[in-house]
Amino acid sequence: MKKADVIIIGASASGLMCAIEAGKRHRNVVILDHANKAGKKILMSGGGRCNFTNYDVSAENFISHNPHFCKSALSRFTQWDFINMVQRYKIPYHERDHGQLFCDKSAKDILNMLLHECELAGVHIHLNTTIEHIEKLSDHHFKVNSSYSDYHCQSLVIATGGLSIPTMGASPFGYKVAEQFDIKVWPVCAGLVPFTLNDRDKQRFAPLSGIAVDAIVSCNEQSFRENILFTHRGLSGPAILQISSYWQAGDQIHINLLPDIDLEAALKQAQIEHANSMLRTLLAQHLPKRVVNSLLDTTLADTPLQGISHQQFQQIAQQFHDWTIKPNGTEGYRTAEVTVGGVDCDALSSKTMECIQVPGLYFIGEVVDVTGWLGGYNFQWAWSSAWCAGQYV
């Protein structure tokens, strides 16, 4: 049996960062992962450009049953700390909407930086390795049986992520480890994921596939303003992905397709100034024609404004300012960017990410019940939670 100070299961964003920090403290660190490459999710994130953090990070950008838990980690290893690391490696990057930071060239730049730091810190990474059994011998003493070798370690870190994107090797492994040690796991679901529609709505809106519209999307007292995208299966786009993390089966979503105008007032004014204009013509000044045609009754659409009552204007405005639709479901983990739910924060120390009841066992990154918004927040949680654990493992 081989000895290591720290065994990290998962060569993920959080796993690599934790290994770097522990290695800097001269801990003997071994990473085990069943994948054939380290950091697979890093490579495919952000369309291959890796949205590695955000200029504006706060606890409000995260979902958790314990909304205060993430504050400690986020304040001790901030977005600026990671940006400094990126700048030290002279990785070119740029800002997109809402403070999102992406690599100019490739996500490989971020992964190569992490792997180089692991090398400098003396971290050993073993891929294509299956974990067969984990056993707690005593506090800070664990036995890990793997297909590569059997290990004895003082600290065991679970950095295996959630269930999103199974083609990248996602599995429930981390949750099973938590359950093995009687640690509560909150129910999980797909987050940052497109919606599917029922057959009737899908047939109605499928012709709009590929059209994007700036909108405010609301559900369960949460709202986001960004593009929505019509797809052949349902609805996607940044605003839809954001709200999906708050949506629960059976909920309706409310969409304001004209957030910048008061449509009722605009219709009344146009009735005075352009009485003979068709309703369809006026609405097409603000929205793609196909969207107008899908939401508006055909007869009404071809009615001159002078033939429409103020009560009808009110109803038309309601239709576009509060388009209400009930998704059939989501596209699930296959396309989800993150997993909502996971290992109960109350079972962990917010300072160290160590299990309160199982000394020496740590959970970091996506496997924990901390889920970020779209925009680099989930990576920042990975970096922050991992850095904190790395100071103590």
N, C-alpha and C positions, 0 to 999 in steps of 0.2 A: 504494500500500500504506500502510495506517494503522499508526502506531506506538503501542504500549502497553508499559508496564513489565511488567504482569502480565496474562496471559489465563487466566481460570478457565473450564473447560468444565464446566458443570453449575450451574444455579441451585438447588442442593439446600441442605439444612441446612448441610452442611460448606462448600459453595461460597460461600454468603452470609456465613457467619462468617469465612471466610478473607479474603474481599473487604473486609469491614469492617476487619479488623485491618491488612491491607495498605494500605487507603485512609487509615487513621489515620497511617500513616508517610509520607503524601504520595506514595504510589506511584500511578501512573496505572493504574487497574484496570478491566478489561472482563470481564464475564461473558457467555458465549454458551450458549444452551440451545435444544434443538429443541422444547421444550414451549411451549404457549401461555400458561402461567402459571408464575411462580416458586414454588418450595416446595410442589409438589402433594402430596408425601408428608407434609409437615408438616400440611397441612390435613385429610387423611383419618386421621391417626394418632390412636390413643386414642379411637376412636369420635367423632372431631371435636373432642376436648378436648385432644389432644396431651400424652402422657406425656413431658414434656420433660427430666426427669432423675430422680434418685433420691437420697434422703438418704444412702444407704450405698453408696458406689462403691469397688470395689477390683479389682485385676487378676484376682481369683478369679471375678469376674462375666463374664469374657470367654473365648472360645475362640480359639486361634491355634496355629499350628505353632511360634511363638515366644512362649510365654506371658509372657515378661518385657517384650516390646516396648512394650506399651501403658502401662507404669508411668510412663515419663517424661512423656508427654503428660498423662495423668490427674492427675499430681501438680502440673503447672505451670498448667493451667487446670482447676480443680476444679468439682464440682457447686455449691459455694458461690459461685464466681465467676459462674456462669450465673444462679443464684438471685438474686444481687445485681443483675444486669442486669434480670431480670424485675421485681424489687421497685422498681428505679429507674423503670420504666415503669408502676408501680402496677397491674400485671396481677394480678387476684385468682386465687389457686390454692389447691388443697387436697391433703392427703396421703391416699392410699388404702393398702391393705395393703402390707406389706413396703417402706415408705418411698417408694412411687411418687408422683410429683408431677404433677398434672393442672391445666389451666386450669379455672377455675370456669365461664367463659362459652364460649369458643371457641378452637380452635387458630389462628384468624385473628389473635388477640392476639399470639401468638409470631411469626407470619410478618410482621405489620405492624411489630412492633418491629425485626425484622431488616432489613426493607426501608427503614424510616426511618433506621436506623443506616447502611445503604448509601448512602442519599441524603446524609446528613451527611458521609460520608467521600468523596463525589464519585465513587462507583462507577457505571459505565455498564452497564446490563443490556439485552441484546438477546435477545428470545425468538423463537420460530418460525425458528430459525437452524440450519441443517445444517452440520456440519463435514465438509468435503470432503477435506482433506488436511493432514497435519502433517509438517513437515520440520525436522530439526535442522541449522542452518547451521554452528554451532560451539558451544562451551560457552557457555551462557547466551544463545544466540541461536536463536530458533525462528521458523519461518514457519507461519502457520495460515491455510489457505484456507477460507473459509466462505461460505454463501449470502448473508450480510449484507455482508461485506467481507473483504479479505485483510489479515492483520495480521503485523507483526513484533514480537516480544516478547522480553524477557530471561528471564522466568520463566513456565513453563506448568504450570498446576495441573489435575489430573484429579480432578474431584469428581462423577463421573457415577453413583455408586452401583453396585448389583449388578443381579441379574436378577429380584428379587422385585417382584411386582405389575406385569406388563407393561402393563396398562391405564393405568398412571400414566406410561408412557413408558420403563420400564426396558429396558435393552439391554446387550449385551456390549461396548459401545464402549470402556470403560476397560481391559478385559482385552486388547482388540486393540491399544490404544496400548502397553500394557506389552510385548506380544509383538513389536510393531514395533521396540522398542528392546532386544530380547533380555533382558527382565526376566521372571524366573520367575513363573508364575501357578499357584497351587495349585488342584486341581480344585474346582469349586464345586457346591453343592447347596442345596436349599431348607431354610431354618431357621425355627424358630418357626412351625410349620405343622401342620395337623391330619393324622391318620393315616386312611388308607382300610383297609378290611378285605376279606378274600377273600369270595367269594359266600356260602359256608356261614356264616361268622361274621356277615356283614352281615345275612343273613336272620334269624339268631338274635337279634341285638341291635338291629336297626332299630326294633322296637316300643318300645325304651327312649328313642328320640329325644327330646331336650329335658330329660332327667333329668341333674342335676348331683350329684356325690358327692365329698365330701372324701376324698382318698386320697394315698398315697405312691406315686409312679411311679419305677421304677428301670430303668436300662439302662447297660451299659458303665461300671460303678462310679460312676455319678452318680445322685443321687436328688433328687426335688422333691416337696414336699407342698403341694398346692393342690387346687382342684376339678378333676375330670375331667368332661367333658360328652359324653354319648352323642349322636351325630348319625345321620341316616338313611344316611350314607355310612361312618361309622366312629366315631372318637374325637377329641374336641377338648378345649377347656378349658385353663386356664393350665398345669397340671402336664404335660399332653400336649404343648403347644407348647414348653415348656421342654426336655423330654426329647428332642423331635424333632431338636434341634440336635446331639445326641450319638448318635442312632440311625443305623445304616447298614443298607442293604438286606439282608434275611435275618435280622436280629437279632430276638430276642424282647424284649418288655417285661414287667416284673413289676409288678403293681399290688396294693398292700395297701389293700383297701376298708374295713378297720376298724382304722385306725392307733392308736386310743385304748383298745382293749380287747384282752384276751387271750381270744380266742373259745373256745378249748378249755377254759380254766378256767371261763369263764362258762357253758358248756354243762354241764359237770360239776356246777357249783353249782345251776344251774336244774333239773337232773335230780333233785337231792335235794329241792329246795323246791317244784318244780312238775312232778312226774313225769308228769302226764297232759297237759301242754301240748304242742301240736304244734311241731315244729322250725321250721316256717314262721312261726308266731306269734312265737317268740322272736327270730328273725332280723329280722323286720319292725319290731322295736323299735329296730333300729340302722340299717337300710337301707330304701330304698323297696321296696315289695312287688314291683314289676315286676323290679327288679334281682335280688332273692332268687329269684323264680320262674325267671328266665333262667339262673341259675347252678346251681340245685339240681335234682337229680333229683326228679320229681313224687312218686313213691312215697315217697321218703325225707322229702320236705317235709311230707307229711301223716302221718308217723309220730310217735306220742307219744314224748317224750324217754326215758321208761322203757324203750322198745323199741329204743334205739340204743346200741351198744357204745361203749366209750371209744376203741377203735381207729377207729371211724367218726367220732367227735368230732374226733379228730386229723386225719383226712382232710378233714372239712368245714372245719375251721379253716384247713388248708393252702389249700383252694380259695378262701377269702375273704381270707386274709392274703397269699397269693402267687398271685393270679390271673395266669396266664401266657398271653400272646396274641402271635401273630406278625402284625404289620401287613402288609398286602399292599403298601403303599407310602404315599406322602404325597399330599396334594392338589396338591403342586408349587408352582411359582412364582406361580401364579394367586392363591393366597391366602397365600403365605408372607410373613411380616413382614420377613424379612432373608435375605441370602445368606451361607452359610457358605463359607469359603475366599476366594481372591482373590490379589491382588498380594503376593508374598512379602515379609514384613517384613524379612528379612535383606538385601534389596536396597535398603532405605531407611534413612535416619538417623532414629533414634527421637527425636532432638532437633528436627529440622527437617522431617521427612517428605520430604526430598529424595532422589532416586535417587543412590546412591553412584557409580554408573558413568556417569550422565547428568546432569551439573551443570545446574541450572535446571529440571529436570523433577520435579514433586511429585505424590504420590498421597495423598488424604485421604478419610476417611469409610469408607463401606461397601465401596468397591472394594478396600480393603486387607484382608488376611487377619486381621482382628480382628472377632469377632462377639460381640455382647453378649447377655446373658440378656434375657428379657421383663422390662419394668419401668422403662424410661427409659434403659437402659444404652447402647443403640445411638445415641440422640441425644447422650448425654454423650460418647461416642467421637467423634461428628461435631464437636461443639463443641470438644473438646480437641485433636484432631488438626488441625483447621482453624486454631485459634488459634495453635498452634505454627508451622505453615507460614506463617501470616500475619505472623509476626515476622521472617521471613527472605526471603520472595519479593521 
